[in-house]
Each structure stands twice: as structure tokens, then as C-alpha cells.
């Protein structure tokens, strides 16, 4: 698996210390299984699985830590779990779970993640799926259950 040289991971100071003690660089995380990371990081199975997933999702071209975190938020822990999914459906589910509708480029990222999980094609970026999304939404629209509030209307609510 091709890995990015710079992975961003929300590691605690202790987890970073444990990596250093084991002489494992962050860029090498995907060389280990989640079970091995559990031991290296001295972390719970869930936490090790989460760290592995965040790293693996960032191997998708043009996908960063924020969207990787969104995929984990959705309950996905591997690219393999995204095979045969549908980017539009994932977007609809994401918006329901978040309680607000999101920026359209997020759907492009879901579409890319599914595409990459099925093809391993590193030549496509999320913006290569914009036209596909626009065409699909023009023809199919959004579900009636789509949240009414937009993501940008929620930005100041958490302050």
C-alpha cells in the first residue's frame, strides 16, 4: 500500500512517546496491523483500530485527516468496508448523523473514497467527482429527510 509521507494523526503525548520507544515513525503506522498498534501504542483495541483507520484513509489521494475522521465518525475503519458503497448514500447518511447538510465537496470526497476502495486508482482527486455529483443531484435531488440547517449555520453554535 502506498502511504503518504506525512500523515496527520491525533495522537496523545503518551502514544507519541510509545511510538518513539518502539522506534516506529508515524509514516510507518500502516506497516503494522491494528493488533500490533494496540501493543506499540499501549492503546485499547478500539483506539488502535481508529488510529490505523485514520492513517489508511489518508492514503486516498486528496483526503486529509478531517475527512478521515468523518469516515471513522460514520463507523468505517478500513477502505475495504467502503467497497460497493455509494457516495451519495453515504453523504445522505452522514448528514442525518450530523444533523445538518454539508458542503457539496464532502459528497465528492465520499465518492472518491468509494472509488478508490474499489480501484486503488491514485490518479483521481475528490474534485474529479464534482460533475458526477452535480448530475446525480440534478436528476435525483436529496432525500426529503435531509436536515434543513446547513453546516455553516452550526459553526458558531459550539463556541
FENQUITA-V664087 format. One record per backbone hydrogen bond with DSSP energy under -1.0 kcal/mol. NH is the residue of the N-H (numbers start at 1). CO is the residue of the C=O. If there is no record, write none. Layout:
nh:NH co:CO
nh:NH co:CO
//
This chain:
nh:11 co:9
nh:16 co:12
nh:17 co:13
nh:18 co:14
nh:19 co:15
nh:20 co:16
nh:21 co:17
nh:22 co:18
nh:23 co:20
nh:24 co:19
nh:28 co:25
nh:29 co:26
nh:31 co:28
nh:32 co:29
nh:37 co:33
nh:38 co:34
nh:39 co:35
nh:40 co:36
nh:41 co:37
nh:43 co:38
nh:48 co:44
nh:49 co:45
nh:50 co:46
nh:51 co:47
nh:52 co:48
nh:53 co:49
nh:54 co:50
nh:55 co:51
nh:56 co:52
nh:57 co:53
nh:59 co:56
nh:60 co:57
nh:63 co:60
nh:68 co:64
nh:69 co:65
nh:70 co:66
nh:71 co:67
nh:72 co:68
nh:73 co:69
nh:74 co:70
nh:75 co:72
nh:76 co:71
nh:82 co:79
nh:85 co:82
nh:90 co:86
nh:91 co:87
nh:92 co:88
nh:93 co:89
nh:94 co:90
nh:95 co:91
nh:96 co:92
nh:97 co:93
nh:98 co:94
nh:99 co:95
nh:101 co:149
nh:106 co:103
nh:108 co:104
nh:109 co:105
nh:110 co:106
nh:111 co:107
nh:112 co:108
nh:113 co:109
nh:114 co:110
nh:115 co:111
nh:116 co:112
nh:117 co:113
nh:118 co:114
nh:119 co:115
nh:120 co:116
nh:128 co:125
nh:129 co:126
nh:130 co:127
nh:133 co:129
nh:134 co:130
nh:135 co:131
nh:136 co:132
nh:137 co:133
nh:138 co:134
nh:139 co:135
nh:140 co:136
nh:141 co:137
nh:146 co:143
nh:151 co:101
nh:153 co:150
nh:154 co:151
nh:159 co:156
//
